[in-house]
Amino acid sequence: MNRGTALLVGGSSQIGMAVLIELLGPPPRRVVLAGRPSEELWENAEKLRDLGYHVTTTQYDAAFQADEIEGMLEHVVADNQLGLAVVAVGSMAGKSFAEGLVVNGLAVAALVEILVRRMSAAGSGQLVLLSSAAAARPRTAIAAYSLGKQLADSTAVLLAPQAAAAGVRILVVRPGFVATRMTDGLTRPPLSSTAAQVAQRVAQTLPGQSVVVWVPKPMGLVVWLLRRLPSRLLPETLR
């Protein structure tokens, strides 16, 4: 495991926190949580401090321009090389279609490219992008979320070979339904998972060579089959 500074972008994310904790290794280690100021962000920072990690927080917003993202990362690596980055940014609550595309896709794709470039220049690093099964099969009901995730997902997959040649490991995680605050109140469908199960699957896969991991594992086959069925044969929730 590459030590260095560990960064979680989407510092209030339950899935992101579960993955980060699974990959951190034993304390001490410098950890930076980046996100919008919130109670969840502060609580996650305190949880990590209680575990013995040296934690700071910094602001990240999907509205940031590339130079602002660069500035945020400059602060992150001021004293230590960036060893691990977990990107857990996403929302289905966009006020418009355009906002959904930016928050879930355009901004994340730009962030991933900058992270890969910085890690490649340093010659090492691990980047975990929390994507979605919806990136591989967009759904009408969550079109902006799906298409945004598809953009970010494709960016990471396309950059993975050149990143690997520079010593940087990229893993794209495609879970189905995950029980979190964002899905609270929704009926859990078959093949749903928890944040802890996503984290365990990531930890098992990261040492290997796979660029994409599905959670749970059968989800990849299910999506493959759904993409080949005429939409008229599917219930509206799956179209």
N, C-alpha and C positions, 0 to 999 in steps of 0.2 A: 504494500500500500504506500503510495506516494504521500508523504506527510504534508508539509507546507500548509498554507492557509486554506481553509475550507469555506466555500461560499454557497449560500442558499439564496437564490433569487426567487422571491415569492415566499418571504420569511414567515408569513402567517399560514402557509399551506400545511394541512395535516399530512397529506401524502409526502410532500417535500421534507417535512420534519422527520417522518418515519424513515425515509430513505437516507437522509443525512445521518441520523443517529446510527443506522445500521452500518454505514460506511466509514464513520469517523475514526474508529479505532479508539484505543484508550487515551484518556487525557494525560498530560495537558496538550492542547492544540488550539491554535487561533481559529476562531469561527466568526464569520461575518454573515448576518442576516440582512438581506436587502429587500425592501418592500415599502408599501405605503404605511405611515404610522397607524397603528391599531393596537387594541388590547391583545389580540392574538399574537402580534409580533413581539410585544413586550413579554408576554407569558412564555413564548417559546425561548426567548433570550434567557429568562430566569431559569427555565427548566434546564437548559444547557449549562448555565453557570453552576447550578446545583450539582450537576454531574461532574464538574471539575474543569470545564473548558473555559478558555478566555474569549469572551463574546463581546462583539460590538455590533451596532446596527447602523445601517445607512439607508438612504432613500433610493427607491427605484420606482419609476412610473413609466407606463407604456407610452406616455407622451414625450419622453426624453428623446432628444436628438442624439445622433451618433457621438458627437463630441461630449455630450453630457454622460453618456454611458462610459466612454473612455475615461472621463474624469472620475466617475464612481469607481471604476476598476483600478485606476491609479492609486486611489485611496486604499483600496482593498489590499493591494500588493506592495504598499509603501515599505513595509519592513520584512516581508517574507514572500517567497514565490507562491503563486496560486497552484495548489496541488489538486484540489477537487472543486468542481462546480456542479451544483444540482439546480437545474432550471425548472421551476414548478409554478409557471405563470399561466393562468387561464380563468375565464369567467363566462358564464352563460347569461349574465345579467347586463349585457351591453345595452345602452339606450338606443342604439341604432345599428343597422347592419354594418355600416362602415366602422363603427367603434368596435364591434365584435371582431372584425377582420384585423384591425390594428392591435388590439389587446392580445388576441390569441395567436396572431400570425406575424404580421409585418414587424412589430417591435421585437418579438421573440426571435425571429429569423435574424434580424440585425444584431441582437445580443449574442446569439450563438456564433455568428461569423466573427465578431470581435473577440469573444472568448477563445475560439479556436485559433485565431491569429496570434493572440497573446501567449497562449500555452505552447503553440508551435514554435514561437520565437525562443521560448525558454527550454524547449526540447523535451517536455514531459507534461503530464496532467491527465486528469480524468474528467469527462463531462457527461453528465446524465441528464437527458432531456425527457421530462415527463410529458408525453404526447397523449394520444387517445386512440382507441379503436376507430373512432369517428374520422380520424385522419386518413385511414385506409378505405373507409366507406362512408362518405358524407351522408347525412340524413337531412331531409327537408325541414323537419321540425326544429333542428338546431343548425341551420345552414351556415350562419356566420361563424359559429363556434367550430363547426366541422371544417370549413374551408380555411379558417385561420390556422387550426391545428395542422391541416394538411401542408400548408406553406412552411410552417416551422419544422415539422417532421421531415419534409423533403429536403430542406436546407441542411439539416444535420446529417441525413443519410448521404447526400451528395458530397458533403465535406469530409465524411468519415475516412475514405481511403487516403486522401492527402494528409489528413491529420495523423493517421496511423503511421505514415511514412516519416512524420516529424516527431513521433514518440507520444502522441496524444490519443487516448482511448475515448471514443464516443459510443455511448449506448443510448438508443432511443427506446423508450418504454411506452407500450401501447396497451393500457388496461381497458377493460370494458367498464361496466358500472362499478364505481367504488363508493362504499358507504362513508360519506364525509358530511361536513356541515352543508356543502353545496348541494348535496343530494338528499338532505334530511327531509323526511316527509314523503319521499317518493317510494313506490313499491320496488323492492329489490328483485330484479329479474334473475333468471338462471345464469350461472357463471359470473355472478357478482363477486366482489372481493372486498377486503378491508385494506386500510393503509398499511397495516403491518404485513399483510400478505404480499402487497406490491413490493415493499422494502425487502422482504426475504427473497423474492424472485430476482430482484435487481442484484442483491449481494451474491446470489448463486451464479448469475450470468456474467457479471462484470469481469471476472478473471479470464473468461474465454475470449473468442474472436467474434461472436455474433454482434452485429450492429443493431439489430432490432430484437426486442423481447416482448412477447405477448403475456398478458396477465388476465386470467389464468392461461396456462399453456394452450388449452383447446380453443381459445378465443381466435387464434389465427386461422384455424380450420373453419370455424363458424363464419368468420368474415369472408373467407375465400368462397364459401358456398353461397352466402347471401349476395355476393357481388355477381353471381352467375344466374340467379333466379330472377325472372321478370318481376318488376315491382308490383304489378297487379295481383300477384299471388301472395304477397306479404301483407300482414296487418299494417294499418296506418302508422303505428308506433315504430315500425322498422323500415319505413320507406324513406 
